Each structure stands twice: as C-alpha cells, then as structure tokens.
Amino acid sequence: MKRTYLEFEKPVETLEAKILSLKAAHDDHPTIDINKELISLQEKLEAMQHQIFDNLTAWQISQVSRHPQRPYTQDYIQAIFKNFKELHGDRAFSDDPAIIGGLAEFEGHSVMVIGHQKGRDIKERQHRNFGMPRPEGYRKALRLFKLAEKFSLPIVTLIDTPGAYPGIGAEERGQSEAIARNLYVMTELKVPIITIVIGEGGSGGALALGVSDYLAMLEFSTYSVISPEGCASILWKKAEMAEVAADSLSITSSKLKKLGLVDEIISEPLGGAHRDYVLTMRNVKKTLKEKLAHLKQVPTDDLLKNRYERLTSFGQHSQSEK
C-alpha cells in the first residue's frame, strides 16, 4: 500500500523518497556501496521524525488520529484476539456495520469485544457510514453488553468515530435515547470494562462505548465533546478556526491525562500507529493483559463502587463562601 503523508509530513516524504531512490539505484548497480549514505539519510530521517512528532499541535494530532492507514477495530481484533465470532443486529430494527462486536478469546479467556469500524476504500466507507453509528448500532452494542454480563465476560471497547450519525432517520429512531441508554447501562454492568481510544473519539457517539473501569488512549488519538471543525463552525462560524478550537478543546491524550480523565497513554511507533502495526498491537495487548488480569480479581461490589467513584470524580469545581 502506498503510504499517505499528512501536510506537515512533507519533509519526511521527501527524505523517504531519497532513501527509496538510493535503494533502487543499488538494486540496479549492486556493486555500488551505499551503506554510509544510507545510514546518514536514515539517521537524518529519524531525527526529523522526532522533531516533528515530539512537537505536534493538537490540530496535527487530530489529523494523525484520522489517518486513513491507521489500524481500525478489525485490525486489532485480528491481531490481538482469537476465534472472534461477530454478532449482528439489535433485535429491533437492523444491523449497523459502523459498530462491530462479538465473542473472542484473549490470553485463553473469553471476552466481548465491541468497537467502531471505519472503511478503507470508498465502498467500505459508505457501507460503514464512515464509522458514524446509527441508533441500531448503539442498541446492538447494548445487547452485547447485556450478553457479556449474563455470561460474566469482561468487555473491551475500542473507540474510533467522528461521532454519532446526525441524519434524520437516526434522529427519528431515537439517537440520543440510544446513546443515553448505553451510558446508563454501562455504569451498572457487573463485569469489568476496559476502553481504548484507538483513533478519534468524537462526542456522545464515542462516549456511548466509553463508560468503563479503565480508559486508555493511544498516544496520537483524540477524545472530545465535538470535533475541532464543528466547534469552530459554532463559535466562529469559520471551519478555518479548527486549529484554534483543537487547542482550546484539550482533545489530546496528554492533556486529558493531566486532567485525570484518562488512566493511561499507550505509546505509538515514531510517526504514528500506521507506521508499525505490529508494535502498536504489542503495546495495546500489553495494556489489555495487565488491566484485565487486575480487574478480574476485583469483587463485583467493589468494581461497581470504584466505577461510580471514578465517574463522579471527573471535573473540577470551587465553592464560594457566600
């Protein structure tokens, strides 16, 4: 697959093109010694990537979180879990391919995995509705939550959506109620829940899968009440103000960790998760293994108590003496 570069990665693209050109020249003329120049270019490339990715703005991070070659939920399921059996439908209206979920094995134990799914090409993106679920998607997730509780299975949710679909049909079928119902039910599920934001976590469409006992974010993922473009359009009536909005919204993993809204930041390979699927999956698997093992040992009453206290601790306030 041809690598896609973001606008701020153009210097990286130019340097990598030089490296590929050098390797191609060596293939044509194997007697030419390119090692010294190749090592120099690779060192320069690594330094350049650090210079760029160690200093990304919130707006740039939001672009990385949406990178079209970034691993999606299905990629994580295939790499980390075994014997995944997808379950379809909400038993009320239809199936929503923007959310996938089902039974799987993780480290020899059964779990329920549920996540947003975007599409790779135009046809699949339309089929998946660009990862924007309709009410039936959230009601499917709700059905799987209850099924997991019935059989005492831990739940793993993977978040990656611009937000819930705002179409007329979705609103007619109760989009807001479906999201609210999930929030309510997840607070009382008597099984461990781990959530990982793997891409962009947009608005209530993300939160409907995000009430959990442990919340982790990939390093270059985002989590926000609204997209930077949406915020800019509302506050300034200009989508061009998205960069300012992104910084004001505190959408990045580092800022959310400082605010106490995120429990862990999972490191990504240099350049983003799309640069090295294997390393990304290894890091995510490590977190899942450690936290699932811990949460499974917590008694149910304590699990629910800790979840409630965790949720009610969010936010900061001060009280006037008057």
C-alpha positions in Angstrom: 0.0 0.0 0.0 1.4 3.4 -0.9 2.0 5.5 2.2 -0.2 8.5 2.7 1.5 11.6 4.1 -0.1 14.4 6.0 0.7 18.0 5.1 3.2 18.5 7.9 4.9 15.3 6.9 6.1 16.6 3.6 9.8 16.8 4.7 9.6 13.2 5.8 8.1 12.2 2.4 10.9 13.9 0.6 13.6 12.2 2.6 12.0 8.8 2.4 11.7 9.2 -1.4 15.5 9.8 -1.4 16.1 6.7 0.6 13.9 4.6 -1.7 15.7 6.1 -4.8 19.1 5.2 -3.3 18.0 1.7 -2.6 16.6 1.4 -6.2 19.9 2.6 -7.6 21.7 0.0 -5.6 19.4 -2.7 -6.9 20.3 -1.7 -10.4 24.0 -1.5 -9.6 24.8 -3.8 -6.7 28.5 -3.1 -6.7 27.9 0.5 -5.5 28.4 0.9 -1.8 25.5 2.9 -0.4 25.8 1.9 3.3 27.4 5.2 4.5 25.0 7.4 2.7 22.0 5.2 3.6 22.9 5.3 7.3 23.3 9.0 7.1 19.9 9.5 5.5 18.2 7.1 7.9 19.6 8.9 10.9 18.5 12.2 9.4 15.1 10.8 8.9 14.7 9.6 12.4 15.9 13.0 13.8 13.4 14.7 11.5 10.5 12.5 12.6 11.3 13.2 16.3 11.5 16.9 15.6 8.0 16.7 14.0 6.2 14.2 16.2 7.6 15.3 19.5 6.1 18.8 18.9 2.8 18.2 17.3 0.0 20.7 17.9 -3.5 19.5 18.9 -4.7 20.1 15.4 -1.9 18.0 13.9 -2.6 15.2 16.4 -6.3 15.2 15.4 -5.1 14.7 11.8 -2.9 11.7 12.8 -5.9 10.2 14.7 -7.8 10.2 11.4 -5.0 8.9 9.2 -6.6 6.7 6.6 -4.0 4.0 7.1 -4.3 3.9 10.9 -5.3 0.5 12.3 -9.0 0.1 12.8 -11.0 -2.1 15.2 -11.0 -5.1 12.8 -7.2 -4.9 12.7 -6.9 -5.0 16.4 -9.3 -7.9 16.6 -7.4 -9.9 14.1 -4.0 -9.2 15.7 -4.8 -9.4 19.4 -7.8 -11.7 19.8 -8.5 -15.3 18.7 -11.7 -17.1 17.5 -13.7 -13.9 17.0 -17.3 -14.5 16.3 -19.1 -11.4 15.2 -22.7 -10.9 16.4 -25.1 -8.9 14.3 -28.3 -6.9 14.8 -30.1 -5.0 17.6 -33.1 -7.4 17.5 -35.3 -4.4 16.9 -34.5 -2.7 13.6 -31.4 -3.8 11.7 -27.6 -4.3 11.9 -25.3 -1.3 11.9 -21.9 -2.1 10.3 -20.4 1.1 11.9 -20.1 -0.9 15.1 -18.8 -4.4 15.2 -18.7 -6.7 18.1 -18.7 -10.3 19.2 -17.2 -13.0 21.3 -13.5 -13.7 21.3 -10.6 -15.2 23.2 -7.9 -13.2 24.8 -5.0 -14.9 26.6 -7.1 -18.1 26.9 -10.1 -16.3 28.3 -13.5 -15.4 26.7 -14.2 -11.7 26.3 -16.7 -9.5 24.5 -15.1 -7.0 22.0 -17.0 -4.1 20.6 -15.8 -1.2 18.6 -16.4 1.4 15.9 -15.3 0.4 12.4 -14.4 2.8 9.6 -13.8 1.8 6.0 -10.6 1.6 4.0 -11.9 2.4 0.5 -14.9 4.4 -0.8 -17.2 1.4 -1.0 -16.5 0.2 2.6 -16.6 3.7 4.0 -20.1 4.1 2.6 -21.0 0.7 4.0 -19.6 1.6 7.4 -21.1 5.1 7.2 -17.5 6.4 7.9 -17.6 4.9 11.4 -20.7 7.0 12.4 -23.2 4.7 14.1 -27.0 5.0 14.0 -29.2 4.1 16.9 -29.3 0.4 15.9 -25.5 0.3 16.3 -25.7 1.5 19.8 -28.6 -0.8 20.6 -26.5 -3.7 19.1 -23.7 -2.7 21.5 -26.2 -2.6 24.3 -27.4 -6.1 23.5 -23.8 -7.4 23.6 -23.1 -5.6 26.9 -26.0 -7.4 28.5 -25.0 -10.7 26.9 -21.5 -10.3 28.3 -22.9 -9.6 31.8 -25.2 -12.7 31.5 -22.1 -14.9 31.0 -19.7 -13.0 33.2 -17.4 -11.9 30.4 -15.1 -8.9 30.6 -15.9 -6.2 28.0 -13.3 -4.5 25.8 -14.4 -1.5 23.7 -12.4 0.3 21.0 -13.3 3.8 20.2 -12.8 5.4 16.8 -15.6 7.6 15.4 -16.2 11.2 14.3 -19.4 11.0 16.3 -22.9 9.5 16.1 -24.6 9.9 12.7 -26.8 13.0 12.8 -29.2 12.1 9.9 -33.0 12.5 10.0 -33.6 8.7 10.1 -31.2 8.3 13.0 -32.9 11.1 15.0 -36.3 9.6 14.2 -35.2 6.2 15.6 -34.0 7.8 18.9 -30.3 8.5 18.5 -30.0 10.5 21.7 -32.0 7.9 23.7 -29.9 5.0 22.4 -26.7 6.8 23.5 -28.1 7.8 26.9 -29.3 4.2 27.5 -25.8 2.9 26.9 -24.3 5.4 29.3 -26.8 4.4 31.9 -26.5 0.6 31.5 -22.7 0.6 31.3 -22.4 2.3 34.7 -24.2 -0.8 36.3 -22.8 -3.7 34.3 -21.4 -6.3 36.7 -18.4 -7.2 34.6 -15.0 -5.4 34.1 -14.9 -2.9 31.2 -11.8 -1.6 29.5 -12.0 1.1 26.9 -9.2 2.1 24.5 -9.4 5.1 22.2 -7.6 4.0 19.1 -8.3 6.9 16.8 -10.7 9.8 17.1 -13.2 9.8 19.9 -16.0 12.2 18.9 -18.8 13.4 21.1 -21.5 11.1 22.6 -21.0 8.8 19.7 -17.7 7.8 21.3 -18.9 8.1 24.9 -21.7 5.5 24.3 -18.9 2.9 24.3 -16.7 4.7 26.8 -18.1 4.2 30.3 -15.5 1.9 31.8 -13.4 0.9 34.7 -10.2 1.7 32.8 -9.7 4.2 30.0 -6.6 4.2 27.9 -5.8 6.3 24.8 -3.2 5.7 22.1 -0.6 8.5 22.1 -1.9 10.2 18.9 -5.6 9.6 19.4 -8.2 12.3 20.5 -11.2 12.4 22.7 -13.6 15.3 22.7 -17.1 16.6 23.1 -17.1 17.8 19.5 -14.7 17.8 16.5 -12.4 20.9 16.1 -14.2 21.7 12.8 -17.6 21.5 14.5 -16.5 23.7 17.4 -15.0 26.3 15.0 -18.2 26.4 13.0 -20.3 27.0 16.0 -18.1 29.5 17.9 -16.5 31.4 15.0 -18.7 30.4 12.0 -15.5 29.5 10.3 -14.2 26.0 9.8 -10.7 27.5 9.3 -10.5 28.2 13.0 -10.4 24.4 13.7 -6.7 24.6 14.7 -7.5 27.2 17.4 -10.5 25.1 18.5 -8.5 21.9 18.7 -6.1 23.5 21.2 -8.9 25.0 23.3 -10.8 21.7 23.5 -8.0 19.8 25.2 -8.5 16.8 22.9 -5.1 15.2 23.1 -4.2 12.2 25.3 -1.5 14.2 27.2 -3.9 17.0 28.2 -6.7 14.6 29.1 -4.2 12.6 31.2 -3.3 15.8 33.1 -7.0 16.5 33.7 -7.4 13.0 35.2 -9.9 11.9 32.5 -7.6 9.2 31.1 -5.9 6.4 33.0 -3.1 5.6 30.6 -1.4 6.7 27.4 -0.3 3.9 25.2 2.8 4.7 23.2 2.7 4.7 19.4 5.6 4.0 17.0 7.5 7.0 15.7 5.3 8.6 13.1 2.0 7.1 14.4 0.3 3.7 14.7 0.0 3.3 10.9 3.8 3.2 10.7 4.1 -0.1 12.6 1.0 -2.2 13.2 3.0 -4.9 14.9 4.5 -2.6 17.6 1.1 -0.9 18.1 -0.7 -4.1 18.6 2.0 -5.3 21.0 1.6 -2.2 23.1 -2.2 -2.4 23.2 -2.1 -6.1 24.0 0.3 -5.4 27.0 -2.2 -2.9 28.5 -5.1 -5.2 28.0 -3.4 -8.2 29.5 -2.3 -6.3 32.6 -5.5 -4.4 33.3 -7.9 -7.3 32.5 -5.9 -9.6 34.9 -6.2 -6.9 37.6 -9.9 -6.1 37.1 -11.0 -9.7 37.0 -9.7 -10.1 40.6 -11.8 -7.2 41.9 -15.1 -8.3 43.6 -18.2 -7.2 41.8 -19.4 -4.8 44.5 -16.0 -3.1 44.7 -15.9 -3.0 40.9 -19.2 -1.1 40.7 -18.3 1.1 43.7 -14.9 2.0 42.1 -16.6 2.7 38.7 -19.1 5.0 40.3 -16.4 6.9 42.3 -14.2 7.2 39.2 -17.0 8.7 37.1 -18.2 11.1 39.8 -14.6 12.3 40.4 -14.4 13.8 36.9 -14.3 17.6 36.7 -13.1 20.4 38.9 -15.2 23.0 40.8 -14.8 25.6 43.5 -17.4 26.7 46.0 -17.9 30.3 47.0 -18.0 31.2 50.7 -21.0 33.5 50.1 
